[in-house]
Amino acid sequence: MTETNLDALKYPIGKFQYEGELTNEFKNKYIHDLEEAPSLLRNAVKGLTEEQLNTTYRPGGWTVRQVVHHLADSHMNSYIRFKLALTEDNPAVKPYDENLWAQLADSINTPVPVSLDLFDSLHKRFVILLKSMTLEDFSKTFLHPKNGLVSLGRNLGIYAWHGKHHIAHITSLRKRMGW
């Protein structure tokens, strides 16, 4: 497999590109994307067998099951980072090794509906929080050890993209495999 083909499998919707200063239009679009993500994820895995859930979406990639659990893990971290930034002045956040998390027993063995329900409930709360925020609130930041100061506006864009990115891993695999 060529590097170009592998990149297409790794980034089926392309890499994240920040639009710049958050506007009401982008804020509303990103919040809508996050609000829609749980049902899109549920539809993406609907009807998959255990064997299909344990199939990697690309060579060297995670299984569909691990992708579902990763979305719940990652978006929980983001939600907490939002709450920290809204209640503290530039709080330092702790990164985590998503690849190591994906190798833990709960990411390999837990039935997918557990994280589908978690993702759904988490996003209900997350969206309520996001809709309550002003544009000024989105300029608040947290300090990430690798990424420096990250504004909540940028983080909102990242996570709107992140959900679509991983859901596309699953839907593009289904298309390629004829599932």
C-alpha positions as a printed Julia matrix, in Angstrom:
179×3 Matrix{Float64}:
   0.0     0.0    0.0
   1.4     3.39  -0.97
   1.8     6.19   1.53
  -0.85    8.21  -0.34
  -3.38    5.36  -0.02
  -2.48    4.91   3.64
  -2.97    8.65   4.25
  -6.4     8.45   2.61
  -7.33    5.6    4.97
  -5.86    7.42   7.97
  -7.53   10.78   7.14
 -10.7     9.94   5.18
 -12.05   13.5    5.58
  -8.63   15.16   5.5
  -6.56   16.55   8.36
  -8.01   19.1   10.77
  -7.77   22.67   9.5
  -8.63   25.45  11.91
 -10.79   28.14  10.35
  -9.24   30.84  12.54
 -11.15   33.2   14.81
 -14.33   31.54  15.99
 -17.48   33.19  14.66
 -21.09   32.49  15.64
 -21.51   30.69  12.32
 -18.62   28.29  12.98
 -19.58   27.91  16.65
 -23.08   26.82  15.66
 -21.76   24.49  12.95
 -19.26   22.83  15.29
 -21.85   22.42  18.05
 -24.26   20.9   15.53
 -21.52   18.46  14.44
 -20.99   17.4   18.06
 -24.72   17.11  18.66
 -25.09   14.88  15.6
 -22.03   12.67  16.28
 -23.65   10.09  18.61
 -26.4     9.17  16.14
 -23.91    9.08  13.25
 -21.64    6.79  15.27
 -24.53    4.53  16.23
 -25.59    4.29  12.56
 -22.0     3.63  11.47
 -21.75    0.48  13.62
 -25.37   -0.65  13.3
 -25.64   -4.31  12.37
 -21.91   -5.05  12.51
 -20.94   -8.52  13.71
 -18.34   -9.18  16.41
 -15.88  -10.13  13.67
 -16.52   -6.85  11.85
 -16.21   -4.85  15.09
 -12.83   -6.5   15.6
 -11.59   -5.53  12.11
  -9.03   -2.75  11.77
 -10.11    0.2    9.65
  -6.64    0.32   8.05
  -3.4    -1.67   8.23
  -1.82   -0.91  11.61
  -4.94    0.92  12.77
  -7.43    0.29  15.52
 -10.39   -2.04  15.29
 -13.85   -0.57  14.85
 -14.47   -1.47  18.52
 -11.36    0.45  19.62
 -12.41    3.46  17.54
 -15.81    3.56  19.26
 -14.23    3.33  22.72
 -11.57    5.91  21.74
 -14.26    8.42  20.78
 -15.84    8.13  24.22
 -12.44    8.38  25.96
 -11.22   11.31  23.9
 -14.41   13.34  24.05
 -14.6    12.81  27.83
 -11.13   14.32  28.09
 -12.19   17.25  25.92
 -15.34   17.86  27.98
 -13.29   17.95  31.17
 -10.77   20.31  29.56
 -13.61   22.67  28.63
 -14.9    22.67  32.19
 -11.41   23.27  33.58
 -10.8    26.19  31.2
 -14.18   27.71  32.06
 -13.52   27.57  35.79
  -9.76   28.16  36.07
  -7.23   30.54  34.53
  -5.25   28.7   31.82
  -5.28   25.34  33.63
  -2.62   22.79  32.78
  -4.14   19.61  31.39
  -2.66   16.16  31.35
  -2.19   14.43  28.02
  -2.75   10.7   27.66
  -1.39    8.08  25.27
  -4.43    7.19  23.18
  -2.66    4.19  21.64
  -1.94    2.71  25.06
  -5.51    3.43  26.17
  -6.75    1.6   23.06
  -4.79   -1.49  24.17
  -6.4    -1.67  27.62
  -8.92   -4.44  28.29
 -11.91   -2.07  28.35
 -11.08   -0.89  24.81
 -10.64   -4.42  23.5
 -13.31   -6.38  25.35
 -16.16   -4.03  26.26
 -19.31   -4.37  24.16
 -19.69   -1.4   21.8
 -23.14   -0.36  23.14
 -21.52    0.63  26.44
 -19.48    3.36  24.75
 -22.3     4.27  22.36
 -24.47    5.05  25.39
 -21.62    6.88  27.13
 -20.88    8.93  23.99
 -24.56    9.81  23.65
 -24.95   10.91  27.29
 -21.64   12.75  27.28
 -22.57   14.69  24.16
 -25.94   15.66  25.6
 -24.16   17.3   28.53
 -21.35   18.68  26.35
 -23.79   20.33  23.94
 -25.76   21.91  26.81
 -22.51   23.39  28.09
 -21.39   24.55  24.64
 -24.72   26.22  23.84
 -24.52   28.15  27.1
 -21.13   29.63  26.21
 -20.57   33.07  24.71
 -18.04   33.74  21.97
 -15.88   35.32  24.67
 -15.97   32.06  26.65
 -14.46   30.28  23.65
 -11.38   32.52  23.87
 -10.52   30.96  27.24
  -7.57   28.59  27.13
  -5.95   25.6   28.73
  -2.27   24.69  28.69
  -1.46   21.43  26.96
   2.12   20.18  27.51
   2.58   19.33  23.8
   0.3    21.85  22.09
   0.81   24.92  24.28
  -2.11   27.25  24.98
  -5.25   25.94  23.29
  -8.36   28.1   23.04
 -11.75   26.54  23.61
 -12.74   27.81  20.16
  -9.93   25.84  18.54
 -10.7    22.82  20.71
 -14.34   23.0   19.66
 -13.27   22.85  16.01
 -10.88   19.98  16.69
 -13.54   17.86  18.36
 -16.2    18.61  15.76
 -13.67   17.33  13.2
 -12.52   14.47  15.47
 -15.94   12.86  15.66
 -16.47   13.05  11.9
 -12.9    11.8   11.3
 -13.32    8.59  13.3
 -16.86    7.94  12.14
 -15.52    8.17   8.58
 -12.95    5.49   9.47
 -15.86    3.16  10.17
 -18.11    4.19   7.27
 -15.29    4.09   4.73
 -14.27    0.61   5.98
 -17.88   -0.55   5.58
 -17.95    0.82   2.06
 -14.63   -0.8    1.09
 -15.69   -4.15   2.59
 -19.24   -4.05   1.22
 -20.76   -4.27   4.71
